[in-house]
């Protein structure tokens, strides 16, 4: 039996030894930038004609890696492979499935700084944010493994003298895992491991902004000997691959971290109205919009994807279906082009909580003041100073 669950500790980067270890990891990852990562469908590595170009958001001319870009045909192939693998994987004992998670946690713990370094490059996280993300991923592996053992054991039931009853949790089938970019390791690892430790098989479509770090997790699954087809790596566009595996393949479950109420304010009739008003315009929307909205668009892309799409030479007029604030940047970077909001209602209240007026007032009045213990303040400042010194 595994020991009692304990959270993975965060790294104290004010310790020179830990800071050096992180710098070494960043140097190692830097030497590996620009590599290609193929689709993984069962035991097969599959090259694709198109690639997803993952870039460093802090240095857009730096390519972090090139992942395969799956099509709906690739997604269908992965579904068939995952469906076949489910027949045997679903019958593997819960304790045995849990062991794969514990082995993955051990490997991730050994490469903790490397995973954090990949996030620094791929999604622009600070050292502390990346370290927390990796630690949470390790926590998920350790916790879900223990939970699977618990759920796989005898379950408490009210005893009836004349009956013999038992409760068992059974796998459901193939799951679609579509994690976001902002927690590219923690949520991706958490949803994927929860699905397959429960006896299900997985189609993993990582965010197009963070496909490389997901490929690194696939390397760990390969090293621990997870059977082929249990987790299949199919990065691709949300509109083509994400929608396909969610809507058209008849799965019993979709592992999804939540939804965006702002994007759901954009309605299909908004798109129809804008297209009637601007018949020559193309339509790009965020993947978190309603599927009926996405179906009316020419493309469904992440925020960075929308920015790149707007810069294309063949785009002169664009209807944009995401938070309206992005239009300011699009117009500034593309002054000769015309950008139309899909809906004026797509305003995120959380993003509007911080305003220039509030920032100015805070600087002028030095308020509100947040007080923390001196020991924490000193250590936190030291960590920030070290990171600023590197920059």
PENORCOR-V606262 format. One record per run of one state. SS is the DSSP state (H for helix, E for strand, C for the rest). FROM is the first residue (numbers start at 1). LEN is the number of residues. If there is no record, write none. Layout:
ss->{SS:SS}
from->{FROM:FROM}
len->{LEN:LEN}
This chain:
ss->{C:H:C:E:C:E:C:E:C:E:C:E:C:H:C:H:C:H:C:H:C:E:C:H:C:E:C:H:C:E:C:H:C:E:C:H:C:H:C:E:C:H:C:E:C:H:C:E:C:H:C:E:C:H:C:H:C:H:C}
from->{1:16:31:35:38:39:42:44:47:51:57:59:69:72:90:94:111:112:124:127:153:174:178:186:198:201:205:211:224:231:234:238:249:253:256:263:266:268:278:282:286:291:296:299:301:303:311:317:322:326:334:338:342:351:354:356:366:374:391}
len->{15:15:4:3:1:3:2:3:4:6:2:10:3:18:4:17:1:12:3:26:21:4:8:12:3:4:6:13:7:3:4:11:4:3:7:3:2:10:4:4:5:5:3:2:2:8:6:5:4:8:4:4:9:3:2:10:8:17:1}
